[in-house]
Amino acid sequence: MYQAKVEVIDMATRASIDAMIQEAHDRLEQAKFELSLANQNGYPMTASYVEAQQGLEQAELEIDKLMNSANHQQKDQLHRLHLQVSQCLNDMILDENDLENS
């Protein structure tokens, strides 16, 4: 009985981590698209740009939460994802500052 509960919890954790990773990748792609548009056009920040930026911030929070319940392999995967999200978020913040000061 105990092992069955552990397996169910492990499967739920794996599924939740996989779902969050996919969602974070989707948010990352949207943010990269918005960043590309802003760089190409030099437009001021749009609502969709701000939403993409907020989505990345939310992804960072979710990654941090899941790190506690992840196994070693998942932690490595989450860490790499966190680096990608952080880099894109930093790029968005720097570009936002550049466009506002132009």
C-alpha positions in Angstrom: 0.0 0.0 0.0 2.8 2.4 1.0 4.7 1.8 -2.3 1.5 2.4 -4.3 1.1 5.8 -2.7 4.7 6.7 -3.3 4.4 5.7 -7.0 1.2 7.8 -7.4 2.9 10.8 -5.8 6.0 10.3 -7.9 3.9 10.1 -11.1 1.9 13.3 -10.1 5.1 15.1 -9.4 6.6 14.0 -12.7 3.5 15.0 -14.6 3.3 18.4 -12.9 7.0 19.0 -13.6 6.6 18.0 -17.2 3.5 20.2 -17.6 5.3 23.2 -16.0 8.3 22.7 -18.2 6.2 22.7 -21.3 4.3 25.8 -20.1 7.6 27.5 -19.3 8.9 26.7 -22.8 5.7 28.1 -24.3 6.1 31.3 -22.3 9.8 31.5 -23.3 8.9 31.2 -27.0 6.3 33.9 -26.7 8.7 36.2 -24.9 11.4 35.6 -27.5 8.8 36.5 -30.2 7.8 39.7 -28.4 11.5 40.6 -27.8 12.2 40.1 -31.5 9.3 42.3 -32.5 10.4 45.1 -30.2 14.0 44.9 -31.4 13.0 44.9 -35.1 10.5 47.7 -34.9 11.8 49.8 -32.0 8.2 50.0 -30.7 7.4 51.0 -27.2 6.5 48.1 -24.9 3.1 46.7 -25.8 0.6 44.9 -23.5 1.6 41.6 -25.1 5.3 42.4 -24.3 4.5 43.1 -20.7 2.3 39.9 -20.5 5.2 37.9 -21.9 7.6 39.4 -19.4 5.2 38.7 -16.5 4.8 35.1 -17.8 8.5 34.6 -17.5 8.5 36.0 -14.0 5.7 33.5 -13.1 7.7 30.7 -14.7 10.7 31.5 -12.5 8.5 31.3 -9.4 7.0 28.0 -10.5 10.5 26.6 -11.2 11.6 27.6 -7.8 8.6 25.8 -6.2 9.1 22.6 -8.1 12.8 22.4 -7.3 12.0 21.2 -3.8 10.0 18.1 -5.0 12.2 17.2 -8.0 14.6 14.4 -8.3 18.2 15.0 -9.4 17.5 14.7 -13.1 14.5 16.9 -12.9 16.5 19.5 -10.9 19.1 19.6 -13.6 16.4 20.1 -16.2 14.7 22.8 -14.2 18.0 24.5 -13.5 18.8 24.7 -17.3 15.2 26.0 -17.9 15.6 28.6 -15.2 18.8 29.8 -16.8 17.0 30.2 -20.2 14.1 32.0 -18.6 16.3 34.3 -16.6 18.4 35.2 -19.6 15.4 36.0 -21.7 13.8 38.0 -18.9 17.1 40.0 -18.4 17.1 40.7 -22.2 13.6 42.0 -22.0 14.3 44.2 -19.1 17.5 45.6 -20.7 15.7 46.2 -24.0 12.8 47.9 -22.2 15.3 50.2 -20.6 17.0 50.9 -23.9 13.7 51.7 -25.7 12.5 53.9 -22.9 15.7 55.9 -22.8 16.0 56.4 -26.6 
